[in-house]
Amino acid sequence: MNPALPAHWGIRPVLFSVGRLDIPSYGVFMALAVAAGLLVYYREASRQRTLSENTFYILMAGLVGGALGAKLPILALNWHEIVSEHGWNLLVSGRSIVGGLVGGAVSVMLLKRTLRINERKGNLFAPAIALGMVIGRIGCFLRGCCFGAPTTLPWGTDFGDGVPRHPTQLYEALFMLGMFGFLTALKSKAPRPGALFRILMLGYFSFRFAIEFIRVEGGAFLGLTFFQWISLVVLAWYAKDWFWKPDPDPQAGPVVMKG
């Protein structure tokens, strides 16, 4: 949980105004992130000619599960503030990318088991999610959430309290932009079904574990933050096949990870 923030916090929390209506930067960029992700997902599914009823079900499960999962860490970390007299704004506006990724992945897994869907669409999801996260983190930067610890580096950013801080939102946006390019390049190498999503999860949660050391977070346990513990669990889940399953057929394709 971030400390109490000044009233005028953020780089540009209001993107523009229409009359007396303020349009928040965060909301606009979240909408753009979802739209960009859906466009990339749809274009790739069309290119591969894999648009089907199952594709729609999996997409809806990912979106709904991601939206619900994005709220769970906010509830866990800010419960006392949420139930207080002035805390409902956290419940309405607060979201977590970590929770969204985990919630979406779990929802898709449960849907596939329930409907007995054997198709793996992770290679379609991964680049779309990466691009969406790039855009979404720009919204976080403008709003001033998810900021880093104080720093003396020349690019330290003052979000409103006169203290230069690590712009961790931009660090993450740059990392995910590189991840988007990497995943896009891998598409042409005929990866195994679901392999790109596994690469996305391993890459992002490794990065998230590391960047937590320079973020302002509360709730540390045994020297690690809440999100670092989640990251370790996710990394263990997606890396387990490397250690507990036999090596796949070397003729199966250049990207051998299963997903």
Secondary structure in CASP SS format (residue, H / E / C, confidence):
PFRMAT SS
TARGET T0000
AUTHOR 0000-0000-0000
METHOD secondary structure of the structure
MODEL  1
M C 1.00
N C 1.00
P C 1.00
A C 1.00
L C 1.00
P C 1.00
A C 1.00
H C 1.00
W C 1.00
G C 1.00
I C 1.00
R C 1.00
P C 1.00
V E 1.00
L E 1.00
F E 1.00
S E 1.00
V E 1.00
G C 1.00
R C 1.00
L E 1.00
D E 1.00
I E 1.00
P E 1.00
S H 1.00
Y H 1.00
G H 1.00
V H 1.00
F H 1.00
M H 1.00
A H 1.00
L H 1.00
A H 1.00
V H 1.00
A H 1.00
A H 1.00
G H 1.00
L H 1.00
L H 1.00
V H 1.00
Y H 1.00
Y H 1.00
R H 1.00
E H 1.00
A H 1.00
S H 1.00
R H 1.00
Q C 1.00
R C 1.00
T C 1.00
L C 1.00
S C 1.00
E H 1.00
N H 1.00
T H 1.00
F H 1.00
Y H 1.00
I H 1.00
L H 1.00
M H 1.00
A H 1.00
G H 1.00
L H 1.00
V H 1.00
G H 1.00
G H 1.00
A H 1.00
L H 1.00
G H 1.00
A C 1.00
K C 1.00
L H 1.00
P H 1.00
I H 1.00
L H 1.00
A H 1.00
L H 1.00
N C 1.00
W H 1.00
H H 1.00
E H 1.00
I H 1.00
V C 1.00
S C 1.00
E C 1.00
H C 1.00
G C 1.00
W H 1.00
N H 1.00
L H 1.00
L H 1.00
V H 1.00
S H 1.00
G C 1.00
R C 1.00
S C 1.00
I H 1.00
V H 1.00
G H 1.00
G H 1.00
L H 1.00
V H 1.00
G H 1.00
G H 1.00
A H 1.00
V H 1.00
S H 1.00
V H 1.00
M H 1.00
L H 1.00
L H 1.00
K H 1.00
R H 1.00
T H 1.00
L H 1.00
R C 1.00
I C 1.00
N C 1.00
E C 1.00
R C 1.00
K C 1.00
G H 1.00
N H 1.00
L H 1.00
F H 1.00
A H 1.00
P H 1.00
A H 1.00
I H 1.00
A H 1.00
L H 1.00
G H 1.00
M H 1.00
V H 1.00
I H 1.00
G H 1.00
R H 1.00
I H 1.00
G H 1.00
C H 1.00
F H 1.00
L H 1.00
R H 1.00
G C 1.00
C C 1.00
C C 1.00
F C 1.00
G E 1.00
A C 1.00
P E 1.00
T C 1.00
T C 1.00
L C 1.00
P C 1.00
W C 1.00
G C 1.00
T E 1.00
D E 1.00
F C 1.00
G C 1.00
D C 1.00
G C 1.00
V C 1.00
P E 1.00
R E 1.00
H C 1.00
P C 1.00
T H 1.00
Q H 1.00
L H 1.00
Y H 1.00
E H 1.00
A H 1.00
L H 1.00
F H 1.00
M H 1.00
L H 1.00
G H 1.00
M H 1.00
F H 1.00
G H 1.00
F H 1.00
L H 1.00
T H 1.00
A H 1.00
L H 1.00
K H 1.00
S H 1.00
K H 1.00
A C 1.00
P C 1.00
R C 1.00
P C 1.00
G C 1.00
A H 1.00
L H 1.00
F H 1.00
R H 1.00
I H 1.00
L H 1.00
M H 1.00
L H 1.00
G H 1.00
Y H 1.00
F H 1.00
S H 1.00
F H 1.00
R H 1.00
F H 1.00
A H 1.00
I H 1.00
E H 1.00
F H 1.00
I H 1.00
R E 1.00
V C 1.00
E C 1.00
G C 1.00
G C 1.00
A C 1.00
F E 1.00
L C 1.00
G C 1.00
L E 1.00
T C 1.00
F H 1.00
F H 1.00
Q H 1.00
W H 1.00
I H 1.00
S H 1.00
L H 1.00
V H 1.00
V H 1.00
L H 1.00
A H 1.00
W H 1.00
Y H 1.00
A H 1.00
K H 1.00
D H 1.00
W H 1.00
F H 1.00
W H 1.00
K C 1.00
P C 1.00
D C 1.00
P C 1.00
D C 1.00
P C 1.00
Q C 1.00
A C 1.00
G C 1.00
P C 1.00
V C 1.00
V C 1.00
M C 1.00
K C 1.00
G C 1.00
END
